[in-house]
Amino acid sequence: MSADSVQPLPSVRRLKRENLRDSVAHALRAAVISGEMEPGTVYSAPMLGAKFGVSATPVREAMLDLVKEGLVISLPNKGFRVTEMSDEDLDNVTKLRLLIEPPTVRDVVPLIPAGDIPRLRELAEDIVVAAEAGNLVDYIEADRVFHVTLLAYSGNPRLVDVVSDLRSQTRLLGLTPLVKSGRLVQSAAEHHELVDLVAARDAAGAEQLMLRHIGHVRGLWAGHPQPES
């Protein structure tokens, strides 16, 4: 399948603290996770570079990072094909996230300084703004930054790396219908609710919210709505 007709991806104007390669890699990763870059489709570095407004070199370097992560496959003289994940793979990724993230969030709630709460609110608002704009690539990246920042309070960089890798392997192909229905904004608002629980030092409540939040990954966000309980 060719990517000639794919819609232009957002520019990499964000993430000013990072170098261009990292910025492009984050944007490409988010595009794969959200389905903006479609499974099975072949993308060339020059074509992606044109859409990002950068040269092909940082795109090619970033795509090689994604090859190592298993998100794309390199095709000599053709480009890169986005890999597909089975429902079983996605279920396994979700189970691992459920084992790690909710209890970690519970443990970090009492460790987060009160002075850091406004910054967490800003990061949560970035997710809402992206959802309101219907920008899935920005939404995925803002969501990643928020959750990685929260987990970093654990003081365990290995844990953060593991969760980051698991998040990269997720596919959220159900987000586009949520944008069209307006339900993505409602889901994005959960991040503000989580910050409220952190501010209230409600560790148990934060853990339960994270359990529900990650559950969306295999439900609404993946395009498989679960029945209301």
N, C-alpha and C positions, 0 to 999 in steps of 0.2 A: 504494500500500500504506500502511496506517495503522500508527502505532507505538503504538496504545492499549494493546496487550498486552505491550509490551516490559518486561523486568524492570527494576527500579530500578537506576540506576547508583550507583556509590560516591559518597560525599560528597566535597567538595573541602577536606577538613580538612588535607591535606598541603600542602607547598610554602609554608610560612609566610613565607618571605622575599619572595614574589611577591605582587602585588596580586590581588584576586579575579578580575578579568577574565583575567589570565594563567593563574591556577590552573584556572579553568573551561576555558579554551582547551586547556591541556595534557590535561586529563581527557577532553574531548570528542574531541580528536585521537587519543588512545589508544583511545577507544571505537570510533572509525571504523577505525583500523588493525587492531584485534583482531577486528572483526566484531561487537562488542557492539551497535553501531549498524549496521544492515544496509543494504547497497547497495540503492538504489531505494526505500527507505522514507522517508516524509516525517515530520519531527519539528517540532513547534512549540516556540518558546522558552518559553511558559508551562508546557508539559508537562515539558520538560527541567528547567526551574527547579524544579518541584515535586519531581522525582526527586533533584535535587542538594541541595534544601533551601535554595535561594537564590531571589532574585527573577528575573523574566524578563529584566531589563535586562542584567546581566553575561553571561547566556547568549546573548542576541541579539547583543551586541557581540562575544563570542567566536566565534559562528557566522559573523559577517561576516569575521573573520580567516580562518576556514576556507574561506570562499567565495573569498577572494583566493588561497588555496593550492590551490584546485581540488578540495578534499575534499568540499564540498557545493555545491549550487546553491540560490540563493534563489528561492522561489516566492511572489510577492506575495499577501498575505492567506491564505496557507496555512502557510508555514513553510520548512523547508530539507530538500532531498532529498539523501541521501548518493550521491555519484557512484560509478560502477562503473569498474574498470580492466581492460583486456584483459590476457591473458597476455603479449602482446608488450610492452605498456607496462611490466609488472612485470619482464620479462626485461631491458629496457633500463635500468630503475632499478638492478637488481642488478648489471649490468655496470659501470655508473658507480661504484657503491659499491666494487666489487672493484678498480677502477683506483685509487681514492683511499685507502680506509681501511687495507688491509693494509700498504702501504709507509709510510703515515704512522705507524701504530702501531710499525712497525720502527724508524723514525727517532726516535720520542719515548722509546723504552725507556731509552736512556742519559741522558735529560734529566730523568727523574722523580726528585725527591729521595727519599732513603730514608725521610725523615720523613713523606712523603705516602702511603706504602704502606698504613698502617693505615686511612686514610680510604678508599682505593680498595677495601680489603677490606670495609669497612662498606657501600659502595655495591653491591658484588657480592653481599653477603648480603641486601640489600634485594630483589634480583631473585629470589634463592632463596626467601625468605620469601613473596613474592607468588606464586611458582609453587606452593609447597606449599599455599597457601591457595586456589589455583585462581582467583585474582583477576587476570583478564587485563588490565584497565585499569591496575591498579597495576604489573603485570609490564611492560607496554609503557613506562610512564612511568619506572620504575626503570631499565629497560634503556637508555632514552634518556639519562637523567642520567649513568649510568656511562660510556657511550661518548662523549658530548659532553665530559665531564670529561677523559677520556683524550686525546681529540684536541686539546683546548685546550692541551696541553703543546707542541704544534707552534708556538705563538705566531702562528698564522695564523687570525684570526677569520673571514676570508672562506671558508676551507676548512671551518671548523666550520659556518658558515651553510649552505654548499652541502650538506654531509652531512646536516645537520638537515632541510633541505628534502627531500632524497631519502628519508630515513627516513619523513617524513610521508606521502610518496606510496606507500609500501609497503602491501600488504594481507597480513595474516597470518591468513587465515581457517582455517588448519589447526591453530591453537593449541587450540581446544576439544577435539578428539579427543586431543591430546597430554595435556591436563589429565586427561581421563577415564582414560587409560592409564597415567598417572604418568610419562610420558617427558619432560614439560616440566621437571620438577625436574632430571632428568639433563642436559638442555640448559642449564638455568640454571647448573648447576655449572661449565660451561665458563668462566664469568666469574671464578671463583676460580682456575681453572687459568691463565687469562690473567694474573691478578695475581701468581701464583707465578712465571710466566715473566718478568714485569717485575722482580720482586724478585731473580731470578737473573741479570738483565741478559742474558737470552737473546732478543735482538732477532729473530733468524731464526725461533726457535720461536714467538714472539708473532705474527709475520707469517703463518706457516703456520696457526696457530690461527684467526686472523681470516679467512683465506681459507675455511677449513672452516665457521666460524661464519656468515659471510654466505651461504655455500652453502645453509644451512638455510632461508634466506628463500624460496628457490624450490623447496625440497624439502619436508622434513617440516612446516615452519611454514606453508607455503602449501597443505598438504593433498595434495602430490604426492610421496610418498616415493620416494627414489632408490634403486636397487639397491645393495646392499653391494658394495664393490670388493674 
